[in-house]
């Protein structure tokens, strides 16, 4: 049970830590100064929502997200949010592809080369169906989280920063709600596709609490570091590079590779949510569905990474507030005992 729970925990973290999060752009967009309470609230709500989604998914033994979505928002709103999830997954996967372009561009490669560098392995990953994504997440995410924590802790130590110097600044606490809501729809899409692969409900406890604690700790440490360089962030498409400029080129190279892995895992999760949704209608292998879906996405990557994050993420964060509220109150109002 513990091994299976850890497997789903890495799937959750892989869905969450994408180009927007790992680069620092998403965190800075919502948090920044005065956000210690907001990050604590996010940790609690995120853990609760993950457990509820996984419990419903396990109860219904679902193979895609629609049964889970119907249980959360009700039959009448399912159609609306179904399309919202489709559009959300499509556009945020576009953000991941654009993030790959921005990462490679930082090393003077053409933007289009960076986009194509993620497309080919992304399609090949789906040759192994859902198992391919789970295996990749289980292997690369400990490396990613470890690398990110190493850089952040080293930055705090080298700059002689106080870990809790801003803990009393709480006025931005409302940001926790759109930030959590932003990340709910992809979790419904991805976790709704694994219900029929879960064997025990205890897996949901391990995955939910573990992912919530990891993401809460990393978010606080990352945001605390970004506050110290707030005047420089405006100069960087990827805020993480503003931190890495203080270190040797080799470290920047390593963390850029880690950032690209984060982009890849979230692009894979978004594509997974889309292709499992349409598989029963199109009845094609997942890799063919993935190839068709990604081909539709490519023209939209021309908008650029930071522009997509700046406008799309806050919009989705607001639109998803109803889903967040439904998930938080679900254990209280549902007859299904989670």
C-alpha positions as CSV (number, residue, x, y, z in Angstrom):
1,X,0.0,0.0,0.0
2,X,2.8,2.4,0.9
3,X,4.6,1.8,-2.4
4,X,1.3,2.3,-4.4
5,X,0.5,5.5,-2.4
6,X,4.0,6.9,-3.2
7,X,3.4,6.1,-6.8
8,X,0.3,8.2,-6.9
9,X,2.0,10.9,-4.8
10,X,4.6,11.4,-7.5
11,X,1.8,11.5,-10.1
12,X,0.1,14.3,-8.2
13,X,3.4,16.2,-7.7
14,X,4.2,15.7,-11.4
15,X,0.8,17.1,-12.4
16,X,1.4,20.1,-10.1
17,X,5.0,21.0,-10.7
18,X,5.1,22.1,-14.2
19,X,6.7,25.0,-16.1
20,X,4.7,27.6,-14.2
21,X,5.5,26.2,-10.8
22,X,9.1,25.0,-11.1
23,X,10.1,28.2,-12.9
24,X,8.7,30.3,-10.0
25,X,6.5,32.2,-12.4
26,X,3.2,30.7,-11.1
27,X,4.2,31.1,-7.5
28,X,5.1,34.7,-8.0
29,X,2.0,35.4,-10.0
30,X,-0.2,34.4,-7.0
31,X,1.9,34.7,-3.8
32,X,5.0,36.9,-3.4
33,X,5.0,39.2,-0.4
34,X,2.7,38.7,2.6
35,X,1.8,35.1,1.7
36,X,2.8,32.8,4.5
37,X,-0.8,32.1,5.6
38,X,-1.8,31.7,2.0
39,X,0.7,28.9,1.5
40,X,-0.4,27.2,4.7
41,X,-4.1,27.4,3.5
42,X,-3.1,26.0,0.1
43,X,-1.3,23.1,1.7
44,X,-4.4,22.2,3.8
45,X,-6.9,22.6,1.0
46,X,-4.7,20.8,-1.6
47,X,-4.3,17.8,0.7
48,X,-8.1,17.7,1.4
49,X,-9.0,18.0,-2.3
50,X,-6.6,15.3,-3.4
51,X,-8.0,12.9,-0.9
52,X,-11.6,13.6,-1.9
53,X,-10.8,13.2,-5.6
54,X,-8.9,9.9,-5.1
55,X,-11.6,8.6,-2.8
56,X,-14.4,9.2,-5.4
57,X,-12.2,7.8,-8.1
58,X,-11.5,4.6,-6.1
59,X,-15.2,4.3,-5.2
60,X,-16.3,4.5,-8.8
61,X,-13.3,2.6,-10.2
62,X,-13.1,5.2,-12.9
63,X,-10.9,5.0,-16.0
64,X,-11.4,8.7,-16.9
65,X,-12.5,11.8,-15.1
66,X,-16.1,12.2,-16.1
67,X,-17.7,10.0,-13.4
68,X,-15.6,11.9,-10.8
69,X,-16.5,15.3,-12.1
70,X,-20.2,14.4,-12.1
71,X,-19.9,13.4,-8.4
72,X,-18.2,16.7,-7.6
73,X,-20.2,19.3,-9.5
74,X,-23.5,17.5,-10.1
75,X,-25.1,16.2,-13.3
76,X,-26.3,19.7,-14.5
77,X,-22.9,21.4,-14.4
78,X,-20.9,18.4,-15.6
79,X,-21.2,19.3,-19.2
80,X,-19.9,22.9,-18.6
81,X,-17.0,21.8,-16.5
82,X,-16.2,18.9,-18.8
83,X,-15.6,21.4,-21.6
84,X,-13.7,23.7,-19.1
85,X,-11.4,20.8,-18.2
86,X,-10.8,20.0,-21.9
87,X,-10.0,23.6,-22.7
88,X,-7.9,23.9,-19.5
89,X,-5.8,20.8,-20.1
90,X,-5.3,21.9,-23.7
91,X,-4.2,25.4,-22.9
92,X,-2.0,24.5,-19.9
93,X,-0.3,21.8,-22.0
94,X,0.3,24.5,-24.5
95,X,1.9,26.5,-21.7
96,X,4.2,23.5,-20.9
97,X,5.3,23.3,-24.6
98,X,6.0,27.0,-24.6
99,X,7.9,26.6,-21.3
100,X,10.1,24.0,-23.0
101,X,10.8,26.6,-25.8
102,X,11.7,29.2,-23.2
103,X,14.0,26.9,-21.3
104,X,16.0,26.0,-24.5
105,X,15.9,29.6,-25.6
106,X,17.9,30.5,-22.4
107,X,20.7,28.5,-23.9
108,X,20.5,30.2,-27.2
109,X,18.6,27.5,-29.0
110,X,15.7,28.5,-31.3
111,X,12.4,28.7,-29.5
112,X,10.8,26.3,-32.0
113,X,13.6,23.7,-31.3
114,X,12.8,23.8,-27.6
115,X,9.1,23.2,-28.4
116,X,9.9,20.2,-30.7
117,X,12.4,18.8,-28.2
118,X,9.4,18.0,-25.9
119,X,6.9,16.9,-28.5
120,X,8.7,13.7,-29.7
121,X,9.4,12.1,-26.3
122,X,5.9,13.1,-25.1
123,X,4.3,11.1,-28.0
124,X,6.7,8.2,-27.4
125,X,5.8,8.1,-23.7
126,X,2.2,7.1,-24.5
127,X,3.3,4.0,-26.3
128,X,3.4,2.5,-22.8
129,X,-0.1,3.8,-21.9
130,X,-0.6,5.2,-18.4
131,X,2.1,3.0,-16.9
132,X,4.7,5.0,-18.9
133,X,3.8,8.2,-17.1
134,X,3.7,6.6,-13.7
135,X,7.2,5.0,-14.1
136,X,8.7,8.3,-15.4
137,X,7.2,10.3,-12.6
138,X,8.5,7.8,-10.0
139,X,12.0,8.0,-11.4
140,X,12.5,11.7,-12.2
141,X,10.5,13.5,-9.6
142,X,12.6,12.7,-6.5
143,X,15.6,14.0,-8.5
144,X,13.6,17.1,-9.5
145,X,12.4,17.9,-6.0
146,X,15.8,17.1,-4.5
147,X,17.5,19.4,-7.0
148,X,15.1,22.3,-6.5
149,X,15.3,22.0,-2.7
150,X,19.1,21.9,-2.9
151,X,19.3,25.1,-4.9
152,X,16.8,26.9,-2.7
153,X,18.4,25.9,0.6
154,X,21.8,26.8,-0.8
155,X,20.5,30.2,-1.9
156,X,19.0,30.8,1.6
157,X,22.3,29.8,3.2
158,X,24.6,31.8,0.9
159,X,22.5,35.0,1.0
160,X,22.1,34.6,4.8
161,X,18.3,34.7,4.6
162,X,15.9,34.0,7.4
163,X,13.5,31.1,6.6
164,X,10.9,32.6,8.8
165,X,11.6,36.3,8.4
166,X,8.4,36.8,6.5
167,X,6.2,34.3,8.3
168,X,4.2,37.1,10.1
169,X,3.3,38.7,6.7
170,X,-0.2,37.3,6.0
171,X,-2.3,39.9,4.3
172,X,-2.3,38.1,0.9
173,X,-4.1,35.0,2.4
174,X,-7.0,35.2,-0.1
175,X,-4.5,34.2,-2.9
176,X,-4.6,30.6,-1.5
177,X,-8.1,30.1,-3.0
178,X,-7.5,30.9,-6.7
179,X,-4.0,29.2,-6.6
180,X,-5.5,26.0,-5.2
181,X,-8.5,26.2,-7.6
182,X,-6.1,26.6,-10.5
183,X,-4.6,23.2,-9.8
184,X,-7.8,21.3,-9.1
185,X,-9.0,20.6,-12.6
186,X,-5.9,18.8,-13.8
187,X,-5.9,16.8,-10.6
188,X,-9.5,15.7,-11.3
189,X,-8.6,14.8,-14.9
190,X,-5.5,12.8,-13.9
191,X,-6.7,11.2,-10.7
192,X,-10.0,10.4,-12.3
193,X,-8.2,8.2,-14.7
194,X,-6.5,5.9,-12.1
195,X,-9.5,4.8,-9.9
196,X,-9.6,1.4,-11.6
197,X,-5.9,0.9,-10.8
198,X,-6.1,1.6,-7.1
199,X,-6.3,-1.4,-4.8
200,X,-6.8,0.1,-1.4
201,X,-8.3,3.3,-0.1
202,X,-5.2,3.8,2.1
203,X,-3.3,4.7,-1.0
204,X,-5.3,7.9,-1.1
205,X,-4.2,8.9,2.4
206,X,-0.5,8.4,1.6
207,X,-0.6,10.2,-1.7
208,X,-2.7,13.1,-0.5
209,X,-0.8,13.9,2.7
210,X,2.6,13.2,1.2
211,X,2.0,15.5,-1.8
212,X,0.5,18.2,0.3
213,X,3.4,18.4,2.7
214,X,6.0,18.3,0.0
215,X,4.4,21.0,-2.1
216,X,3.6,23.2,0.9
217,X,7.3,23.1,2.1
218,X,8.7,23.7,-1.4
219,X,6.2,26.5,-2.1
220,X,7.1,28.3,1.1
221,X,10.9,28.0,0.6
222,X,10.6,29.0,-3.1
223,X,8.4,32.0,-2.4
224,X,10.7,33.1,0.5
225,X,13.7,33.0,-1.9
226,X,11.8,34.9,-4.7
227,X,10.9,37.7,-2.2
228,X,14.6,38.5,-1.8
229,X,15.1,39.1,-5.5
230,X,11.7,40.7,-6.3
231,X,13.3,43.7,-8.1
232,X,15.1,41.4,-10.5
233,X,12.2,39.0,-11.4
234,X,10.8,41.5,-13.9
235,X,13.9,41.0,-16.0
236,X,13.5,37.2,-16.3
237,X,10.9,35.1,-18.2
238,X,11.8,32.3,-15.8
239,X,12.3,33.7,-12.2
240,X,14.4,30.6,-11.2
241,X,17.2,31.9,-13.5
242,X,17.4,35.0,-11.3
243,X,18.4,32.8,-8.4
244,X,20.7,30.6,-10.5
245,X,22.7,33.6,-11.8
246,X,24.5,33.6,-8.4
247,X,25.9,30.2,-9.1
248,X,28.3,28.5,-11.6
249,X,27.0,27.7,-15.1
250,X,27.0,24.0,-14.4
251,X,24.3,24.4,-11.7
252,X,22.2,26.5,-14.1
253,X,22.6,23.7,-16.7
254,X,21.5,21.1,-14.2
255,X,18.5,23.0,-12.9
256,X,17.5,23.8,-16.4
257,X,17.4,20.1,-17.1
258,X,15.3,19.6,-13.9
259,X,13.0,22.4,-15.1
260,X,12.5,20.8,-18.4
261,X,11.7,17.5,-16.7
262,X,9.0,19.3,-14.6
263,X,7.6,20.7,-17.8
264,X,7.6,17.3,-19.4
265,X,5.8,15.5,-16.6
266,X,3.1,18.1,-16.4
267,X,2.7,18.1,-20.2
268,X,2.4,14.3,-20.0
269,X,-0.3,14.6,-17.2
270,X,-2.3,17.1,-19.2
271,X,-2.1,15.0,-22.3
272,X,-3.1,11.9,-20.3
273,X,-6.3,13.7,-19.0
274,X,-7.2,14.6,-22.6
275,X,-6.5,11.3,-24.4
276,X,-8.2,9.1,-21.7
277,X,-11.3,11.4,-22.0
278,X,-11.6,10.7,-25.7
279,X,-10.2,7.2,-25.9
280,X,-13.7,5.5,-25.6
281,X,-15.0,7.5,-28.6
282,X,-12.0,7.4,-30.9
283,X,-10.8,3.9,-30.0
284,X,-7.2,4.5,-31.0
285,X,-3.9,3.8,-29.1
286,X,-3.0,6.5,-26.7
287,X,0.1,7.5,-28.6
288,X,-1.9,8.2,-31.8
289,X,-4.4,10.3,-29.8
290,X,-1.5,12.1,-28.1
291,X,0.1,12.9,-31.5
292,X,-3.1,14.3,-32.9
293,X,-3.7,16.4,-29.7
294,X,-0.2,17.8,-29.7
295,X,-0.4,18.7,-33.4
296,X,-3.4,20.9,-32.6
297,X,-1.5,22.6,-29.8
298,X,1.6,23.6,-31.6
299,X,0.3,26.8,-33.3
300,X,-0.7,28.2,-30.0
301,X,2.8,28.0,-28.5
302,X,3.7,31.2,-30.4
303,X,2.1,33.4,-27.7
304,X,5.1,32.8,-25.4
305,X,5.4,31.3,-21.9
306,X,5.2,34.3,-19.5
307,X,2.3,35.8,-21.4
308,X,0.3,32.5,-21.2
309,X,0.9,32.2,-17.5
310,X,0.1,35.9,-16.8
311,X,-3.3,35.8,-18.4
312,X,-4.5,32.2,-18.4
313,X,-3.6,31.1,-14.8
314,X,-5.4,33.8,-12.9
315,X,-8.5,33.4,-15.1
316,X,-8.7,29.7,-14.5
317,X,-8.0,30.2,-10.8
318,X,-11.2,32.3,-10.6
319,X,-13.3,30.0,-12.8
320,X,-12.4,27.0,-10.8
321,X,-13.4,28.4,-7.4
322,X,-16.8,26.6,-7.5
323,X,-15.0,23.3,-8.1
324,X,-12.8,24.0,-5.1
325,X,-15.7,24.8,-2.9
326,X,-17.5,21.7,-4.0
327,X,-14.5,19.5,-3.2
328,X,-14.0,21.1,0.3
329,X,-17.6,20.6,1.3
330,X,-18.1,17.2,-0.5
331,X,-17.3,15.1,2.6
332,X,-20.0,17.0,4.6
333,X,-22.8,17.1,2.0
334,X,-22.4,13.8,0.1
335,X,-24.0,10.5,1.1
336,X,-20.8,8.8,-0.1
337,X,-18.7,8.3,3.0
338,X,-15.1,9.0,2.0
